[in-house]
Structure formats: C-alpha cells, structure tokens
Amino acid sequence: MPFRSVSRDLWRSIADQWPVYLAYFVSFSTIGAIWLAHTAITEYLNQANAILVRLNLLLLLVVRV
C-alpha cells in the first residue's frame, strides 16, 4: 500500500471524527473558563472553612458532569 494512500485514509478518518474533536474542544474550553473564574474568586480568600471546601467539591462535581 503506497504511503500517499495511507496518509489520505488517515486524514479522511480524522476528518470523519470532527464532531468528537469539536466536543472535546468545547468541553475543555468550558472547564477551563470555569477553572479560571474559580481561581480568580479564591485569590481573595485568606483561608477556607469546611463549608467552602464542600462547595468547591460540589462545583468540581458539576463541572465534571
């Protein structure tokens, strides 16, 4: 099998999977945006109590789902 044919088949297979790549990019961008906002908010805190830690875990659960 010539190299060109394999290369063409590879790119065609990758192009057929574009919805999967788009979904990955969108979900990564969403999680990244939430994480950046979370980091900006927590910079103002001197310490965290048990309630804040639990709320933070809840936020991570919601982002993961």
C-alpha distances in whole Angstrom, upper triangle without the diagonal:
4,7,9,7,7,10,12,11,13,16,16,17,19,21,21,23,26,29,28,28,31,33,32,33,37,38,37,39,42,42,42,45,47,47,48,51,52,52,54,56,57,57,61,62,64,63,62,64,62,62,60,58,57,57,54,52,53,51,48,48,48,45,43,44
4,5,6,7,9,10,11,13,15,16,17,19,20,21,23,25,29,28,28,31,33,32,33,36,37,37,38,41,42,42,44,47,46,47,50,51,51,53,56,56,57,60,61,63,63,61,64,63,62,60,58,58,57,54,53,53,51,48,48,48,45,43,44
4,5,5,6,9,10,11,12,14,15,17,18,20,21,23,27,26,25,28,30,29,30,33,35,34,35,38,39,38,41,43,43,44,47,48,48,50,52,53,53,57,58,60,59,58,60,60,59,57,55,55,54,51,50,50,48,45,46,46,43,41,42
4,5,5,6,9,10,11,12,14,15,16,18,20,21,25,25,24,27,29,29,29,32,34,33,34,37,38,38,40,43,43,43,46,47,47,49,52,52,53,56,57,60,59,58,61,60,59,57,55,55,54,51,50,50,48,45,46,45,42,41,41
4,5,5,6,9,10,10,12,14,15,16,19,20,24,24,23,26,28,28,29,32,33,33,34,37,38,38,40,43,43,44,46,48,48,50,52,53,53,57,58,60,60,58,60,59,59,57,55,54,53,51,49,50,48,45,45,44,42,40,40
4,5,5,6,9,10,10,12,14,15,17,19,22,22,21,24,26,26,26,30,31,30,32,35,36,36,38,40,40,41,44,45,45,47,50,50,51,54,55,57,57,55,57,56,56,54,52,51,51,48,46,47,45,42,42,42,39,37,38
4,5,5,6,9,10,11,12,14,16,17,21,20,19,22,24,24,24,27,29,28,30,33,33,33,36,38,38,39,41,43,43,45,47,48,48,52,53,55,55,53,56,55,54,52,50,50,49,46,45,45,43,40,41,40,37,36,36
4,5,5,6,9,10,10,12,14,16,19,20,19,21,24,24,24,27,29,28,30,33,34,33,36,38,38,39,42,43,43,45,48,48,49,52,54,56,56,54,57,56,55,53,51,50,49,47,45,46,43,41,41,40,37,36,36
4,6,5,6,9,10,10,13,15,18,18,18,20,22,22,23,26,28,28,29,32,33,33,35,37,38,39,41,43,43,45,47,48,49,52,53,56,55,53,55,54,54,51,49,49,48,45,44,44,42,39,39,39,36,34,34
4,5,5,6,9,10,11,13,16,16,15,18,20,20,21,24,25,25,26,29,30,30,32,34,34,36,38,39,40,42,44,45,46,49,50,52,52,50,52,51,51,48,46,46,45,42,41,41,39,36,36,36,33,31,32
4,5,5,6,9,10,11,15,15,13,16,19,18,19,22,23,23,25,27,28,28,30,33,33,34,37,38,38,40,43,43,44,47,49,51,51,49,51,51,50,47,46,45,44,41,40,40,38,36,36,35,32,31,31
4,5,5,6,9,10,14,14,14,16,19,19,20,22,24,24,26,28,29,30,32,34,34,35,38,39,40,42,44,45,46,49,50,53,52,51,53,52,51,48,47,46,45,42,41,41,39,36,36,35,33,31,31
4,5,5,7,9,12,12,12,15,17,17,18,21,22,22,24,26,27,28,30,32,33,34,36,37,38,40,42,43,44,47,48,51,50,48,50,49,48,46,44,44,42,40,39,38,36,34,34,33,30,29,29
4,5,5,7,10,10,9,12,14,14,15,18,19,19,21,23,24,25,27,29,29,31,33,34,35,37,39,40,41,44,45,48,47,45,47,46,45,43,41,41,40,37,36,36,34,31,31,30,28,26,26
4,5,5,9,10,9,11,14,14,15,17,19,20,21,23,25,25,27,29,30,31,33,35,35,37,39,40,41,44,46,48,48,46,48,47,46,44,42,42,40,38,37,37,34,32,32,31,28,27,27
4,6,8,9,10,12,14,15,16,18,19,20,22,24,25,26,28,30,31,32,34,35,37,38,40,41,43,46,47,49,49,47,49,47,46,44,42,42,40,38,37,36,34,32,31,30,28,27,26
4,6,6,7,9,10,11,13,15,16,17,19,20,22,23,25,26,27,29,31,32,33,35,37,38,39,42,43,46,45,43,45,44,43,40,39,38,37,34,33,32,31,28,28,27,24,23,23
4,5,5,6,9,10,11,12,14,15,16,18,20,21,22,24,26,27,29,30,31,33,35,36,37,40,41,44,44,42,44,43,41,39,38,37,35,33,32,32,29,27,27,26,23,22,22
4,5,5,6,9,10,10,12,14,15,16,18,20,21,22,24,25,27,28,30,32,33,34,36,39,40,43,42,40,42,41,39,37,36,35,33,31,30,29,27,25,25,23,21,20,19
4,5,5,6,9,10,11,12,14,15,17,18,20,21,22,24,26,27,28,30,32,33,34,37,38,41,40,38,40,38,37,35,33,33,31,29,28,27,25,23,22,21,19,17,17
4,5,5,6,9,10,10,12,14,15,16,18,20,21,22,24,26,27,28,30,31,33,36,37,39,39,37,39,38,37,35,33,33,31,29,28,27,25,23,23,22,19,18,18
4,5,5,6,9,10,10,12,14,15,16,18,20,21,23,24,25,27,29,30,32,34,35,38,38,36,38,37,36,34,32,32,30,28,27,26,24,22,22,21,18,18,18
4,5,5,6,8,10,11,12,14,15,17,18,20,21,22,24,26,27,28,30,33,34,37,36,34,36,35,33,31,30,29,27,25,24,23,21,19,19,17,15,14,14
4,6,5,6,8,10,11,12,14,15,16,18,20,21,22,24,26,27,28,31,32,35,34,32,34,33,32,30,28,28,26,24,23,22,20,18,18,17,14,13,14
4,6,5,6,9,10,10,12,14,15,16,18,20,21,22,24,25,27,30,31,34,34,32,34,33,32,30,28,28,26,24,24,23,20,19,19,18,15,15,16
4,5,5,6,9,10,11,12,14,15,17,18,20,21,23,24,26,28,30,33,33,31,33,32,31,28,27,27,25,22,22,21,18,17,18,16,13,13,14
4,5,5,6,8,10,11,12,14,15,16,18,20,21,22,24,27,28,31,30,28,30,29,28,25,24,23,22,19,19,18,15,14,14,13,9,10,10
4,5,5,6,9,10,10,12,14,15,16,18,20,21,22,25,26,29,29,27,29,28,27,25,23,23,22,19,19,19,16,14,15,14,10,11,13
4,6,5,6,9,10,10,12,14,15,16,18,20,21,24,25,28,28,27,29,29,28,25,24,24,22,19,20,19,16,15,17,15,11,13,15
4,5,5,6,9,10,11,12,14,16,17,18,20,23,24,27,27,25,27,27,25,22,22,21,19,17,17,16,13,12,14,12,8,10,12
4,5,5,6,9,10,10,12,14,15,16,18,21,22,25,24,22,24,24,22,20,19,19,17,14,14,14,11,9,11,10,6,8,11
4,5,5,6,9,10,10,12,14,15,17,19,21,23,23,22,25,25,24,21,20,20,18,15,16,17,13,12,14,14,10,12,14
4,5,5,6,9,10,11,12,14,16,18,20,23,23,22,24,25,23,20,20,21,18,15,17,17,13,13,15,14,10,13,15
4,5,5,6,9,10,11,12,14,16,17,21,21,19,21,21,20,17,16,17,14,12,13,13,9,9,12,11,8,11,13
4,5,5,6,9,10,10,12,15,16,19,19,17,20,20,19,16,15,16,14,11,12,13,10,9,12,12,9,11,14
4,5,5,6,9,10,11,14,15,18,19,18,21,22,21,17,17,19,17,14,16,16,13,13,16,15,13,15,18
4,5,5,6,9,10,12,14,17,18,17,20,21,19,16,16,18,15,12,15,15,12,13,16,14,12,16,18
4,5,5,6,9,11,11,15,15,14,16,17,16,12,12,14,12,9,12,12,9,10,13,13,11,14,17
4,5,5,6,9,10,13,14,13,17,18,17,14,14,16,14,11,14,15,12,12,16,16,14,17,20
4,6,5,8,10,13,15,15,18,20,19,15,16,18,16,13,17,18,14,15,19,18,16,19,22
4,6,6,8,11,12,12,15,17,16,12,13,16,13,11,15,16,13,14,18,17,16,19,22
4,5,5,9,9,9,12,14,14,10,11,14,12,10,13,15,13,14,17,18,17,19,22
4,6,8,10,11,15,17,17,14,14,17,16,14,17,19,16,17,21,21,20,22,25
4,7,9,11,14,17,16,13,15,18,16,15,18,20,18,19,22,22,22,24,27
4,6,7,10,14,13,10,12,15,14,13,16,18,17,18,21,22,21,24,26
4,7,10,14,15,12,13,17,16,15,18,20,20,21,24,25,24,26,29
4,7,10,12,9,10,14,14,13,16,18,18,19,22,23,23,25,27
4,7,8,6,7,10,11,10,12,15,15,16,18,20,20,22,24
4,6,5,6,9,10,11,13,14,15,17,19,20,21,23,25
4,5,5,6,9,10,11,12,14,15,17,19,20,21,23
4,5,5,6,9,10,10,12,14,15,17,18,20,21
4,5,5,6,9,10,10,12,14,15,16,18,20
4,5,5,6,9,10,11,12,14,15,16,19
4,5,5,6,9,10,10,12,14,15,17
4,5,5,6,9,10,11,12,14,15
4,5,5,6,9,10,11,12,14
4,5,5,6,9,10,10,12
4,5,5,6,9,10,11
4,5,5,6,9,10
4,5,5,6,9
4,5,5,6
4,5,5
4,6
4
